[in-house]
Amino acid sequence: MKTMIRSRLFSINQPVFQRTIVTKTKNIINNEKEQQGNMTEEYLASSLSLQPPQRPLTQQFTHQVTNQVPPLNRIDLYETDLALREFVTDANCGQIKQMAIELGTFHWFEQGHRANRYVPTLHQFDRYGQRIDEVQFHPAYHDLMHMGMRYGVHSVAWESLSEEKTEINAYGHLQHAAALYILSHIEAGVGCPLSMTYAGYPVLHRYLHKTGSELTNSFPLDKVLSRKYDRRCLPATFKSGLTIGMAMTEKQGGSDVRANTTKAYCDNANEKRYILIGHKWFCSAPMCDGFLVLAHIHNDDTSTKPSSSGIPSCFFVPRWLPNGERNPFYIQRLKDKLGNRSNASSEIEFNNTQGWLLGKEHDGVKTIIEMVHGTRLDSAVGSAGLIRQGLVQATWHARHRKAFGRLLIDQPLMKQVLVDLLLESEAATALVMYVATLFDATYNKSNSTNINETKAFARIATAIAKFWICKRTPESVAEALECLGGAGFVEESNMPRIYREAPLNSIWEGSGNVMCLDILRAMKKSPESLQAYFSFMKETKGANKHLDAALERVKKSLLTENFSNEILERHARTLTTQLALCLQASLLIRRFPEAMSNAFCSSRLGPNRGSIFGDLPMDIDTDTLVKRLPFGSM
């Protein structure tokens, strides 16, 4: 037994014993001082920011721990992302490069982990039993919100509309999309209030000033564009920055908002002020300062039916009233969600709650759809960020972990899987960034000769991107998780959190079926949207035989065959999938290396396309594409 203990001690302290046989005492002292200095720097750094455990013991009592993947301490989320750099360049990047460097650290990944581990808590009453309806968050959540607002995730697209700025930022929506994409690598939960604020601002900018002065004076709209995060629950005039939310769905209707039962009774016609009574089944980020809400206008208290044909109206509901009192905004409970746990999602009730009419009566869907349009783009952007982060984690693991005598990255089959994930990731990134440029052209009337056609194209392209990218995210993230093996299935890694987040965006802001049916409606109501799509696709005709063949099949289905509405609805997912793949292929052909676009067309549109990741056709140049993976210079 003594021999065993002595052996263990010798093994653990072997470097110390080796130093004792060195004969030059001066070298010993110098070496020890240098080591102590390096350790001091490490410990000082760890006191300033979150760091992985320092110098863990690799010699255990029964074995030596080897072949372990080191923590990902730092990654430049811009420089390592070749697809992002195709669209966000030195000429239009704004603060994206700086944000990508600052966020790509162990500290911020850990902050995202903590914000999800310590979930928000609801406090309906104060200590005296008075109603307050406030949600408290872990400090990590507030730090992430502060970071997002400091870089203008919510505001950069609209800052040129403020009174202080006269020049239009021609790339504001692209910069917004890129910032949200990067933030989604770290933590997606804070993306919800930031996205709603971004998407809600243009609606308020258009309609809020048409309400009475009591509201506009008490809710200064310029503070919605402030880059200062103010977590306090106070009247808007006392805060340095404001956030916006929305509440549409109810228990009985879900996406069918015409089935809503929340009622609105006019209280002051001049001020456009109404009294709301009802509920909302899903209200995320309830600590926002104001909400866009749908409700049916009723002419009198005795009426059981709305005074319209079933079309709700849109109202702005602030958390605080113009007189400085709390608006009755009753948070019934917080959802216990599968993912997105750092973000509070609530069930709320309105009882004598004041709201101000935005837009025309019985025109609420048309009023709020602009906000929905923006959040749908952001759903696709966030999902593209999750796909990319899954690829980052899988590649980092494969570049450091050995199996059967070789690094995983050098194993032919693992290389095949990673390249397939790369194709999925870069195609997703290309699509969302391109749609963001359409938003810029639409709102800023820049870089486009036909605004109406661009707007119609943006309308349909947003729904296509939202459907397809959000659908692909769970499968992509699951494959990336598997690349890590058991190490990816434990909560200490980032992968379980990303995996739980993956299905969400496909549900929020319109599920997959809703998106597909919305595309069919858009094509029928605005034929120019489909024409704009085919005009864009025409420019890459002849570049790839697989794309040409796929596009002909789509044209035959939509333009040649006289299908009934029922048949089109039945196959709406098939059509939307093909529209998405063709659009992604066209973007890759335009802007990416030929090896990349050819591989995508062959694997997604060709006759030998596979049904799972890693099942790639034989004609794909894997060895060339693997160089585009993250950390390629290692």
PEBEL-V403203 format. One record per run of one state. SS is the DSSP state (hx for helix, st for strand, lp for the rest). FROM is the first residue (numbers start at 0). LEN is the number of residues. Records with the same first field share a line. If there is no record, write none. Layout:
BEGIN
SS->FROM-LEN ; FROM-LEN
END
This chain:
BEGIN
lp->0-1 ; 12-1 ; 20-4 ; 48-10 ; 59-4 ; 64-9 ; 74-7 ; 87-8 ; 103-1 ; 117-3 ; 125-5 ; 136-2 ; 150-8 ; 161-10 ; 186-4 ; 210-2 ; 218-2 ; 225-10 ; 238-5 ; 247-9 ; 259-3 ; 268-4 ; 284-5 ; 298-14 ; 318-1 ; 320-5 ; 326-3 ; 334-10 ; 358-5 ; 398-3 ; 403-2 ; 410-1 ; 444-6 ; 483-1 ; 488-6 ; 502-1 ; 507-4 ; 525-1 ; 538-6 ; 560-4 ; 570-1 ; 591-2 ; 604-17 ; 628-6
hx->1-11 ; 13-7 ; 24-24 ; 81-6 ; 95-8 ; 105-12 ; 138-12 ; 158-3 ; 171-15 ; 190-20 ; 212-6 ; 220-5 ; 235-3 ; 256-3 ; 363-35 ; 407-3 ; 411-33 ; 450-33 ; 484-4 ; 494-8 ; 503-4 ; 511-14 ; 526-12 ; 544-16 ; 564-6 ; 571-20 ; 593-11 ; 621-7
st->58-1 ; 63-1 ; 73-1 ; 104-1 ; 120-5 ; 130-6 ; 243-4 ; 262-6 ; 272-12 ; 289-9 ; 312-6 ; 319-1 ; 325-1 ; 329-5 ; 344-14 ; 401-2 ; 405-2
END
